Amino acid sequence: MIVLKSHTPKTVAIIQARMGSSRLPGKVLKKIAGRPMLGWVVERAGRAQTVDQVVVATTTAPSDQAVADFCTSAGYAHTRGDVHDVLDRYYTAAQEFEADAIVRLTADCPLIDPDVIDKTVHAFQTGNPPPDFAANRLPPPWGRTYPIGLDVEVCSFSALEQAWQEAELPHQREHVMPYLYENEERFNILMVDYEQDLGHLRWTVDTPADLDLIREVAVHLGGRDDFSWLDVLALLERKPELNEINAHVDHKNVHDIDERRK
């Protein structure tokens, strides 16, 4: 159960989750150390001190009834919306849960770290001038220094609403935030970087090999979910052979869209 914290303004982490992955169908409910991956993401995100509420945004597709049922049984706040227009799904969820700031997370990142969320949200909250959008990774030319799978994006409700009203390109609707950082002359964009460049590490789950790696990490860390991302980094430095499990997997880019939307 995720406890609603009390901050003003209200910051809501919205986790997009659906069963219809093209490379690993049903991945969001695949088990890691005996628990569904989505549960890992919700519980770990809920430990972020800067987040007031965690909400799962799934879809109205019949296959995603399983996601809604899991959220209900676990006591997770959730909402359902458009299958392919994920920007609309975020906007309606942000409206429903009265978010002043939105943290975008994805259900295929079970190692998402509360401290990384806090660092990104804090940068968003304290930036001068105030940013419209902050992230710890963006596509080229910006780049990334955090491992793939620790991705955090934060924006104001007003910026999200503007994107929702104006974004027209398919990738801007599917990937939620591109309209903001593709129009940096109109929005104040803030990048949050780590002190080392670890952007080559892949800790997200999009293929069976990715899932194998995360399951190995969970086993080596005792099956618990309260470890730090730095614990994972230390493990992989001790056992670099684990990195080879999914080293062959190509990472998708922001212009990739689900062909099923056509």
N, C-alpha and C positions, 0 to 999 in steps of 0.2 A: 504494500500500500504506500503510495506517495503522498506525503503530507503537504498540504497547501501552506506555504510560508506567507508572511505578511510584509511585503515591501510596497512602497509607493514611489514611482509608478510600478505597474505590474509587469513582470517579465515571465513569459510563457515559453517553455521549450516544446516545440511541436516536432514529433517524430513521424516521418512519412513511412508507411508500412503497407505492403500488399503481398499477396501470395503469388502474383503472376510474373515472377522474375523470368526473363528469357533464358538465362544461362544456368539458373539453379531454382527451378520452380518450388514454391513453398519454403524458401530459405528462411523467412523471418520467424518461422515456428520450428525450424530444425533445432535439435537438442545439442546443447553444449554443457557438458558435465551434468546431464540429466535435466536441464531446464531450457525452455525455448529461448532462442536468441533474442527475441523481442523483449523478454523479461530482463535479460542482461542489460539491454540498452536503457530501458525505463528505470531500472533500479540504480544503475550507475549515474545516469543523468540526474536523477532525483537527489543525489548527494551534493550537487553543486549548490553552494551557498547563495549564489546570485540569482538562482531560478526559483520563482514562486510556485510554479505549477508545471507539471509534465503532462502532455496530452498526446495521444496516439491519433494520427490522422490516416485512416484507412479509406477504402473506396466502397462504393455501392455495388460493386460486382458481386455476384452470388458466391464466388470463391472466397471473398474476403469476409464472409460471415464467420469463418473460423477465427479470423483476427479479432473481430468484434466480440465473439464469444470468449476468447482467451482474456481480452481486456476486462470484460464483465466479471469473469471468475476470479481474476487477480485483483480486482478493485482499481483498475487503471482508468482514468478519464480518457474518453475517446470520442471521435466523431467520424462521420463517413461522408465522402464527397466524390468528385469526378475522378474517373480512372486515370485519364491521361493529362488533364489540365490540373497539374499539381499546384500551380500558383493559385488557382481558384480554391483548391482544397485548403491551402494554407490561409488564404484570406478569410474564408468562411469560418475556419476554426479559430482564427485570431479574433474575429468578431464575436463568436459564441462565447469565448472564454475571456473576453474583455482585455486583451493584451495591449499594453502600451509599447512593449518591445518583444520581438519574436526571435527565438533561437531556433535555427533550422538544424535538425539532426536527422539521420537516416537509420532505419532499423537494421541495416546490414553492417553496422559498426559496433560490435559487442564490446570492444575495448575502449569505447569512448570514455574520456576521463573527466571527472568533475573538476579537477584543478585546471585542466585545459579550457573547459567551458568557462570557469570563473575568470581566468586570465583574459579570455576574449570578451566576455560580457563587461568586465571591469574596464578594459580599454575602450569599449563602446560607450560606457557610462561617463568616463572621465576625459575623453578626447576633447581637444581644444584646437580648432573649433569643433563643436559637437558633430560626430559623424552621422551619416544616414545609414551607413552599412559598415560592418567590421567583419573580418574573416581571418582565419589562420591558414587559409590556402585559397588560391585562385588560379585559373588557367593562365598560360603564357599570355602576356609577358610578365605577369606578376610572379608566379612560381609558388613553391611551398617548401617549408623547412620541417614541418611535422610529418610523421608517418601517415600514409594513406589509411584512413580509418579513424583518425582523430579529428575529423573535419567538423568545424564549428562556424556557422554563419549567423550574424546578428543584424537585425535591422529594426528601425522604428516602424510603428504601425502606419504612419503617414507615408513612408517610403514604400512599404508593401502595398498600400492602397493605390499609390500612383502607378506602380508596376502592374498591378492587377487591372487598372483602367486602361493602360496604354500599351502593354506588351502584346505583340502580335505574332512574332516568329515562334514556330513550334518548340524550339529548344528553350526559349524564354518562358514558355508556359509549363514545360515539363520539368525544367531544372530550377524553377522558382525565382532565383535571384539574379540571373544573368542580365536582365534589363537594367539593373542598378549599376553593376560594374562595367557594363558595356556603354554606359552613358556617364562616364566619370566627370564630364564637364558640367553635368547637372546635379550629380550627387557627390557628397563628400565620402570618399572611400578610405577606410583605414585597414592596413594589413598588420597582423600580429604574427611576429616571427619568433622562432626558437633560436637559441644561441648557436646551435649546430645545424647543419643541413642534413636532415634525416628523411628527406622527401622521397627517397628511393625505396624505403621500407613499405611493404604492403600488408596492412592489418585489417583490411575490409573483407567482406564475404560476398563474392559474386559468382564463384565457381566451386565445384567440389574440392579442388585443391586448396582454395582459400579456407574452406570450412575445416579441412583436415589440419591446417596450420593452427587455427584458433583452438580446435579441440586439443591439440598437443600442448599448446600454451596453458590451457585451463588445467590439464592433468598435471603439468609440471608445477603449477602454482596452487596445487591442492584442491582444485575444484571450487574454490571460493570466488566471489566476484568483487571483493573489496580491495584488490591490489591496485597499485598505481601503474600508469603507463611506463614509468621509469623502471618498475619491477620487470615488465615485459622486455624492455630494452636490455636490462642487465641479463635476463635469461637468454636472449638471443645472442648476446655477446659471448656468454659462456658456451652456448650450443649453437654456433653459426650454421650448423647443418640443417637446423629447422627452417632457416630462410629459404632453403632450396626447395621446400615442399611446393611453394607457389611462385617461385622465381620466374617461371615461364609465362605467367598470366599477363596479358595485356590489359592496361587500365583504360577504361572508357574515357572519352573527353566530353566537354560540355556541349559539343555540337551533335553528339550521338543522340538520336531519339528512338523511341520504341516504334518499330515499323508497324506494329499492330494498331497504331492510332490512325493510320491512313484508311 
